[in-house]
Amino acid sequence: MASLTAGLLFLSACGGSGADSGSGGETSEDVLTEATAAVRANREGQDGPLPTTGPAPQAGQNIWVICSTMAAEGCSVPAEGAKEAGEAVGWDVTIVDGKGSPEEYANGINSAIAARADGIILANVDCVNAKSALENAKQAGVKTFAFYAFDCDDPMLASGGAPLFDAQLLLAGGITYQEFSEERYSRSQADYAIASTDGGAKIIEFTETDILIAQHLNLGFEKRIANCGGCEIVKKVPFTLTDLVTGKLQGKTEAALTQNPQADVVYVPYDAALTAGIAQAVVASGRNDDVLVVGGEGLTPNVGFVRDDKGQDFIAGTPARWVGWAAIDGMNRLLQGEPQVDSGIGYQTIDGEGPFPSETTYYDGNVDADGTPKQDYEANYRKIWGIS
């Protein structure tokens, strides 16, 4: 049940969500106007221009992709996209299923080193959960490229050390994953809650401290909600990945909804937690029409939840397969000693009004009102790589 933005499983990290945000007073017209304008812009989508140039890939590279878990669409689709793109340029690409286990991540990285890999792509695998193996890779001269992951110097960590990734995916505007998570993605979630409640959101916030991405998303959401004077986080519901995989989220949600009848927003940092019981609990509570449920990613079941009004009302969509193609482009630049470039990958609002993707079951980049992709990233990469 891990997800694309959920990052690495079983992460030991410090800190957590801050104090309850919002005063329950009045929201300024400026904040409400900003949030409303942001929702309108985010519905159109925030993807940027695609790369226009790049070095021609050198055939025959041996690339390994370490996926946090192939059981999760949020990791398996990007991993398979990377394999597809890598094979298109003549590379040998091996995917390792990390099965949600740091031991498996390490085994995969060490196997890649033993197989004389030219490069390792970390798919949702944070540095701290594979630190020793990544040190081995660096010592062996094997290049590492990461997407949807945090390096060992992440500020959320109590201790981590020096960064070990050789390069990371840059999102639209050339920003890092941390900047994207805190300042763009989670802000879009908060802006939707603010605008949809006219600046009066009473929020049940699901918080998680055992994975880094959830901490960054909760931080970004709370920072924005703190600007909303009429908004209030009335209840924080802490959960762990153990709760997620053992089916405890539904009970936690039912209790929170019962104990907080004034709540009109449920904020969940990532979609996989919604599929693991939260959406089902909202429907079973009888409050599906009264509570705005805010999530993000755009996995197949969640797109269905929003389309069918089944316990989720909003998605901050982030692309799946496109990330894998972008990772191959990034790895190619890394292997040839060239700097990373802006991938153009952003996000888009999906709610009951759409827009729903028409060519995939999951969200995979900005789409028009009819669900047609606004950009053909695959054709663009093939063009700049010089392949048909």
C-alpha positions as a Python dict, from the first residue, in 0.01 Angstrom:
ca = {
    (1, 'M'): (0, 0, 0),
    (2, 'A'): (297, 231, -29),
    (3, 'S'): (263, 504, -289),
    (4, 'L'): (452, 715, -535),
    (5, 'T'): (480, 1015, -309),
    (6, 'A'): (492, 808, 5),
    (7, 'G'): (860, 756, -58),
    (8, 'L'): (1055, 499, 137),
    (9, 'L'): (898, 251, 377),
    (10, 'F'): (1001, 198, 737),
    (11, 'L'): (1203, 515, 771),
    (12, 'S'): (1335, 615, 1109),
    (13, 'A'): (1322, 993, 1125),
    (14, 'C'): (1284, 1271, 1374),
    (15, 'G'): (1021, 1534, 1417),
    (16, 'G'): (664, 1547, 1300),
    (17, 'S'): (379, 1784, 1252),
    (18, 'G'): (386, 2118, 1423),
    (19, 'A'): (130, 2267, 1657),
    (20, 'D'): (-231, 2296, 1547),
    (21, 'S'): (-262, 2558, 1275),
    (22, 'G'): (-525, 2825, 1228),
    (23, 'S'): (-697, 3039, 1487),
    (24, 'G'): (-1060, 2990, 1404),
    (25, 'G'): (-1083, 3367, 1339),
    (26, 'E'): (-1137, 3529, 1000),
    (27, 'T'): (-954, 3463, 678),
    (28, 'S'): (-827, 3771, 500),
    (29, 'E'): (-961, 3853, 157),
    (30, 'D'): (-604, 3839, 24),
    (31, 'V'): (-556, 3477, 133),
    (32, 'L'): (-895, 3371, 0),
    (33, 'T'): (-830, 3547, -330),
    (34, 'E'): (-487, 3384, -359),
    (35, 'A'): (-625, 3039, -283),
    (36, 'T'): (-910, 3076, -531),
    (37, 'A'): (-673, 3191, -805),
    (38, 'A'): (-438, 2902, -726),
    (39, 'V'): (-718, 2647, -757),
    (40, 'R'): (-811, 2789, -1096),
    (41, 'A'): (-450, 2776, -1218),
    (42, 'N'): (-386, 2432, -1072),
    (43, 'R'): (-691, 2293, -1250),
    (44, 'E'): (-527, 2392, -1578),
    (45, 'G'): (-208, 2220, -1462),
    (46, 'Q'): (140, 2323, -1355),
    (47, 'D'): (361, 2118, -1585),
    (48, 'G'): (640, 2317, -1746),
    (49, 'P'): (815, 2299, -2083),
    (50, 'L'): (987, 1972, -2170),
    (51, 'P'): (1366, 1954, -2217),
    (52, 'T'): (1467, 2063, -2564),
    (53, 'T'): (1817, 1918, -2591),
    (54, 'G'): (2018, 1634, -2445),
    (55, 'P'): (2316, 1412, -2516),
    (56, 'A'): (2263, 1110, -2737),
    (57, 'P'): (2254, 803, -2510),
    (58, 'Q'): (2541, 560, -2530),
    (59, 'A'): (2404, 212, -2597),
    (60, 'G'): (2487, -87, -2381),
    (61, 'Q'): (2463, 76, -2037),
    (62, 'N'): (2381, -158, -1748),
    (63, 'I'): (2118, 17, -1535),
    (64, 'W'): (1943, -113, -1223),
    (65, 'V'): (1621, 33, -1084),
    (66, 'I'): (1557, -23, -713),
    (67, 'C'): (1183, 18, -653),
    (68, 'S'): (1055, 53, -296),
    (69, 'T'): (776, -196, -375),
    (70, 'M'): (641, -322, -704),
    (71, 'A'): (313, -395, -525),
    (72, 'A'): (240, -21, -528),
    (73, 'E'): (134, 146, -851),
    (74, 'G'): (306, 466, -741),
    (75, 'C'): (643, 292, -765),
    (76, 'S'): (584, 11, -1014),
    (77, 'V'): (459, 235, -1296),
    (78, 'P'): (761, 473, -1283),
    (79, 'A'): (997, 176, -1252),
    (80, 'E'): (843, 6, -1553),
    (81, 'G'): (849, 338, -1739),
    (82, 'A'): (1223, 362, -1673),
    (83, 'K'): (1278, 9, -1801),
    (84, 'E'): (1077, 83, -2114),
    (85, 'A'): (1263, 408, -2181),
    (86, 'G'): (1602, 256, -2104),
    (87, 'E'): (1547, -35, -2340),
    (88, 'A'): (1436, 211, -2608),
    (89, 'V'): (1786, 364, -2605),
    (90, 'G'): (1959, 26, -2603),
    (91, 'W'): (2026, -14, -2233),
    (92, 'D'): (1997, -328, -2024),
    (93, 'V'): (1760, -236, -1738),
    (94, 'T'): (1698, -456, -1434),
    (95, 'I'): (1419, -381, -1184),
    (96, 'V'): (1457, -492, -823),
    (97, 'D'): (1143, -520, -611),
    (98, 'G'): (1237, -376, -271),
    (99, 'K'): (923, -527, -115),
    (100, 'G'): (908, -240, 133),
    (101, 'S'): (1220, -367, 310),
    (102, 'P'): (1542, -170, 367),
    (103, 'E'): (1726, -502, 363),
    (104, 'E'): (1595, -568, 13),
    (105, 'Y'): (1696, -217, -98),
    (106, 'A'): (2049, -280, 22),
    (107, 'N'): (2059, -625, -138),
    (108, 'G'): (1944, -476, -466),
    (109, 'I'): (2206, -202, -463),
    (110, 'N'): (2484, -443, -370),
    (111, 'S'): (2370, -683, -643),
    (112, 'A'): (2389, -400, -892),
    (113, 'I'): (2742, -322, -781),
    (114, 'A'): (2839, -690, -815),
    (115, 'A'): (2685, -695, -1165),
    (116, 'R'): (2907, -401, -1261),
    (117, 'A'): (2615, -167, -1312),
    (118, 'D'): (2689, 164, -1479),
    (119, 'G'): (2410, 334, -1286),
    (120, 'I'): (2146, 278, -1020),
    (121, 'I'): (1808, 453, -1020),
    (122, 'L'): (1641, 479, -679),
    (123, 'A'): (1263, 480, -714),
    (124, 'N'): (1106, 604, -389),
    (125, 'V'): (1407, 482, -189),
    (126, 'D'): (1541, 737, 59),
    (127, 'C'): (1912, 750, 129),
    (128, 'V'): (1881, 685, 502),
    (129, 'N'): (1722, 347, 437),
    (130, 'A'): (2004, 224, 219),
    (131, 'K'): (2295, 431, 346),
    (132, 'S'): (2563, 162, 374),
    (133, 'A'): (2481, 17, 34),
    (134, 'L'): (2489, 362, -123),
    (135, 'E'): (2828, 423, 34),
    (136, 'N'): (2938, 99, -131),
    (137, 'A'): (2808, 222, -466),
    (138, 'K'): (2994, 550, -433),
    (139, 'Q'): (3315, 369, -343),
    (140, 'A'): (3269, 142, -646),
    (141, 'G'): (3211, 439, -875),
    (142, 'V'): (2853, 342, -962),
    (143, 'K'): (2640, 650, -1028),
    (144, 'T'): (2310, 687, -842),
    (145, 'F'): (2009, 886, -960),
    (146, 'A'): (1699, 927, -740),
    (147, 'F'): (1340, 1033, -789),
    (148, 'Y'): (1073, 1087, -527),
    (149, 'A'): (1335, 1030, -257),
    (150, 'F'): (1533, 1227, 1),
    (151, 'D'): (1909, 1225, 47),
    (152, 'C'): (2092, 1157, 373),
    (153, 'D'): (2130, 1527, 452),
    (154, 'D'): (1753, 1585, 459),
    (155, 'P'): (1662, 1842, 729),
    (156, 'M'): (1388, 1617, 870),
    (157, 'L'): (1644, 1362, 984),
    (158, 'A'): (1779, 1361, 1338),
    (159, 'S'): (2105, 1244, 1189),
    (160, 'G'): (2193, 1138, 840),
    (161, 'G'): (2522, 1271, 722),
    (162, 'A'): (2657, 1372, 386),
    (163, 'P'): (2442, 1339, 72),
    (164, 'L'): (2503, 1023, -128),
    (165, 'F'): (2289, 1067, -439),
    (166, 'D'): (2485, 1172, -746),
    (167, 'A'): (2179, 1339, -899),
    (168, 'Q'): (1806, 1375, -850),
    (169, 'L'): (1505, 1447, -1065),
    (170, 'L'): (1433, 1819, -1096),
    (171, 'L'): (1066, 1915, -1109),
    (172, 'A'): (896, 2195, -1305),
    (173, 'G'): (1085, 2519, -1255),
    (174, 'G'): (1405, 2327, -1183),
    (175, 'I'): (1316, 2275, -816),
    (176, 'T'): (1408, 1989, -587),
    (177, 'Y'): (1168, 1727, -455),
    (178, 'Q'): (1172, 1891, -112),
    (179, 'E'): (1075, 2228, -259),
    (180, 'F'): (809, 2065, -474),
    (181, 'S'): (662, 1872, -180),
    (182, 'E'): (646, 2161, 66),
    (183, 'E'): (595, 2467, -151),
    (184, 'R'): (394, 2346, -451),
    (185, 'Y'): (221, 2012, -406),
    (186, 'S'): (103, 2038, -43),
    (187, 'R'): (26, 2408, -86),
    (188, 'S'): (-210, 2317, -370),
    (189, 'Q'): (-388, 2079, -131),
    (190, 'A'): (-421, 2350, 132),
    (191, 'D'): (-536, 2611, -120),
    (192, 'Y'): (-811, 2379, -238),
    (193, 'A'): (-934, 2332, 121),
    (194, 'I'): (-923, 2708, 185),
    (195, 'A'): (-1105, 2803, -134),
    (196, 'S'): (-1366, 2526, -110),
    (197, 'T'): (-1469, 2630, 242),
    (198, 'D'): (-1449, 3007, 183),
    (199, 'G'): (-1162, 3025, 428),
    (200, 'G'): (-1342, 2843, 707),
    (201, 'A'): (-1204, 2489, 692),
    (202, 'K'): (-1231, 2273, 1004),
    (203, 'I'): (-974, 2008, 932),
    (204, 'I'): (-901, 1654, 1042),
    (205, 'E'): (-537, 1613, 944),
    (206, 'F'): (-377, 1271, 908),
    (207, 'T'): (-11, 1296, 1007),
    (208, 'E'): (274, 1050, 976),
    (209, 'T'): (623, 1065, 1123),
    (210, 'D'): (775, 735, 1009),
    (211, 'I'): (838, 836, 647),
    (212, 'L'): (1003, 1151, 523),
    (213, 'I'): (767, 1246, 245),
    (214, 'A'): (467, 1254, 479),
    (215, 'Q'): (655, 1484, 714),
    (216, 'H'): (739, 1724, 431),
    (217, 'L'): (380, 1721, 304),
    (218, 'N'): (230, 1777, 650),
    (219, 'L'): (474, 2064, 706),
    (220, 'G'): (387, 2230, 376),
    (221, 'F'): (13, 2188, 431),
    (222, 'E'): (27, 2333, 783),
    (223, 'K'): (240, 2629, 671),
    (224, 'R'): (-25, 2730, 422),
    (225, 'I'): (-321, 2664, 652),
    (226, 'A'): (-154, 2887, 913),
    (227, 'N'): (-219, 3180, 675),
    (228, 'C'): (-591, 3106, 683),
    (229, 'G'): (-726, 3285, 991),
    (230, 'G'): (-1067, 3123, 965),
    (231, 'C'): (-929, 2772, 921),
    (232, 'E'): (-853, 2536, 1204),
    (233, 'I'): (-701, 2192, 1239),
    (234, 'V'): (-949, 2047, 1487),
    (235, 'K'): (-793, 1703, 1508),
    (236, 'K'): (-465, 1543, 1414),
    (237, 'V'): (-476, 1170, 1353),
    (238, 'P'): (-128, 1018, 1372),
    (239, 'F'): (-73, 697, 1180),
    (240, 'T'): (213, 476, 1073),
    (241, 'L'): (283, 251, 779),
    (242, 'T'): (204, -38, 1009),
    (243, 'D'): (-143, 108, 1059),
    (244, 'L'): (-175, 139, 683),
    (245, 'V'): (-81, -220, 598),
    (246, 'T'): (-268, -378, 891),
    (247, 'G'): (-600, -214, 814),
    (248, 'K'): (-620, 20, 1114),
    (249, 'L'): (-681, 340, 919),
    (250, 'Q'): (-1051, 280, 873),
    (251, 'G'): (-1110, 258, 1247),
    (252, 'K'): (-898, 568, 1313),
    (253, 'T'): (-1099, 760, 1055),
    (254, 'E'): (-1433, 648, 1192),
    (255, 'A'): (-1332, 759, 1541),
    (256, 'A'): (-1205, 1098, 1423),
    (257, 'L'): (-1523, 1171, 1228),
    (258, 'T'): (-1742, 1070, 1522),
    (259, 'Q'): (-1546, 1275, 1775),
    (260, 'N'): (-1528, 1585, 1553),
    (261, 'P'): (-1873, 1647, 1402),
    (262, 'Q'): (-1771, 2007, 1318),
    (263, 'A'): (-1498, 1890, 1080),
    (264, 'D'): (-1569, 1959, 713),
    (265, 'V'): (-1229, 1871, 563),
    (266, 'V'): (-1020, 1555, 588),
    (267, 'Y'): (-660, 1601, 475),
    (268, 'V'): (-455, 1294, 383),
    (269, 'P'): (-99, 1354, 256),
    (270, 'Y'): (-99, 1078, -7),
    (271, 'D'): (-346, 862, -194),
    (272, 'A'): (-241, 514, -81),
    (273, 'A'): (-359, 593, 273),
    (274, 'L'): (-702, 680, 133),
    (275, 'T'): (-729, 346, -45),
    (276, 'A'): (-627, 168, 277),
    (277, 'G'): (-944, 257, 467),
    (278, 'I'): (-987, 632, 497),
    (279, 'A'): (-1210, 676, 191),
    (280, 'Q'): (-1414, 372, 289),
    (281, 'A'): (-1466, 510, 639),
    (282, 'V'): (-1587, 844, 505),
    (283, 'V'): (-1847, 671, 289),
    (284, 'A'): (-1958, 443, 574),
    (285, 'S'): (-1991, 740, 811),
    (286, 'G'): (-2276, 890, 611),
    (287, 'R'): (-2080, 1217, 583),
    (288, 'N'): (-1948, 1164, 231),
    (289, 'D'): (-2147, 1463, 101),
    (290, 'D'): (-2058, 1689, 394),
    (291, 'V'): (-1682, 1635, 426),
    (292, 'L'): (-1424, 1746, 169),
    (293, 'V'): (-1158, 1474, 141),
    (294, 'V'): (-824, 1603, 10),
    (295, 'G'): (-555, 1366, -116),
    (296, 'G'): (-292, 1353, -384),
    (297, 'E'): (-101, 1146, -642),
    (298, 'G'): (-366, 1023, -885),
    (299, 'L'): (-339, 646, -856),
    (300, 'T'): (-594, 434, -1044),
    (301, 'P'): (-829, 364, -749),
    (302, 'N'): (-818, 725, -635),
    (303, 'V'): (-911, 862, -974),
    (304, 'G'): (-1209, 628, -947),
    (305, 'F'): (-1294, 749, -596),
    (306, 'V'): (-1308, 1110, -714),
    (307, 'R'): (-1497, 1034, -1035),
    (308, 'D'): (-1757, 825, -850),
    (309, 'D'): (-1774, 1041, -535),
    (310, 'K'): (-1662, 755, -311),
    (311, 'G'): (-1476, 909, -18),
    (312, 'Q'): (-1231, 1137, -201),
    (313, 'D'): (-1299, 1475, -359),
    (314, 'F'): (-962, 1612, -465),
    (315, 'I'): (-633, 1489, -607),
    (316, 'A'): (-312, 1685, -651),
    (317, 'G'): (-202, 1475, -945),
    (318, 'T'): (162, 1383, -997),
    (319, 'P'): (263, 1177, -1303),
    (320, 'A'): (353, 810, -1292),
    (321, 'R'): (505, 668, -1613),
    (322, 'W'): (649, 1005, -1717),
    (323, 'V'): (874, 1004, -1410),
    (324, 'G'): (1039, 683, -1531),
    (325, 'W'): (1119, 834, -1871),
    (326, 'A'): (1251, 1148, -1703),
    (327, 'A'): (1472, 930, -1480),
    (328, 'I'): (1636, 771, -1783),
    (329, 'D'): (1701, 1117, -1927),
    (330, 'G'): (1851, 1223, -1595),
    (331, 'M'): (2067, 910, -1572),
    (332, 'N'): (2190, 963, -1928),
    (333, 'R'): (2299, 1317, -1843),
    (334, 'L'): (2465, 1196, -1524),
    (335, 'L'): (2661, 922, -1701),
    (336, 'Q'): (2785, 1172, -1959),
    (337, 'G'): (2887, 1432, -1705),
    (338, 'E'): (2621, 1683, -1802),
    (339, 'P'): (2409, 1884, -1557),
    (340, 'Q'): (2052, 1793, -1474),
    (341, 'V'): (1774, 1994, -1636),
    (342, 'D'): (1418, 2088, -1554),
    (343, 'S'): (1201, 1784, -1637),
    (344, 'G'): (885, 1991, -1668),
    (345, 'I'): (701, 1765, -1425),
    (346, 'G'): (445, 1952, -1218),
    (347, 'Y'): (96, 1868, -1090),
    (348, 'Q'): (-272, 1922, -1164),
    (349, 'T'): (-595, 1948, -969),
    (350, 'I'): (-849, 1671, -1027),
    (351, 'D'): (-1186, 1690, -855),
    (352, 'G'): (-1546, 1598, -928),
    (353, 'E'): (-1542, 1828, -1229),
    (354, 'G'): (-1234, 1656, -1368),
    (355, 'P'): (-1028, 1668, -1572),
    (356, 'F'): (-993, 1289, -1571),
    (357, 'P'): (-718, 1125, -1779),
    (358, 'S'): (-858, 946, -2084),
    (359, 'E'): (-549, 757, -2204),
    (360, 'T'): (-444, 603, -1873),
    (361, 'T'): (-628, 483, -1563),
    (362, 'Y'): (-390, 689, -1349),
    (363, 'Y'): (-276, 1051, -1371),
    (364, 'D'): (32, 1092, -1592),
    (365, 'G'): (70, 1462, -1660),
    (366, 'N'): (-147, 1763, -1738),
    (367, 'V'): (-456, 1690, -1945),
    (368, 'D'): (-713, 1904, -2124),
    (369, 'A'): (-1078, 1915, -2020),
    (370, 'D'): (-1144, 1600, -2225),
    (371, 'G'): (-856, 1412, -2064),
    (372, 'T'): (-614, 1440, -2357),
    (373, 'P'): (-249, 1485, -2252),
    (374, 'K'): (-124, 1838, -2313),
    (375, 'Q'): (231, 1721, -2391),
    (376, 'D'): (379, 1406, -2543),
    (377, 'Y'): (679, 1353, -2318),
    (378, 'E'): (773, 1019, -2478),
    (379, 'A'): (791, 1166, -2828),
    (380, 'N'): (994, 1457, -2691),
    (381, 'Y'): (1248, 1230, -2522),
    (382, 'R'): (1280, 1015, -2834),
    (383, 'K'): (1346, 1329, -3033),
    (384, 'I'): (1619, 1471, -2810),
    (385, 'W'): (1776, 1124, -2773),
    (386, 'G'): (1782, 1081, -3150),
    (387, 'I'): (1581, 757, -3160),
    (388, 'S'): (1268, 669, -3353),
}
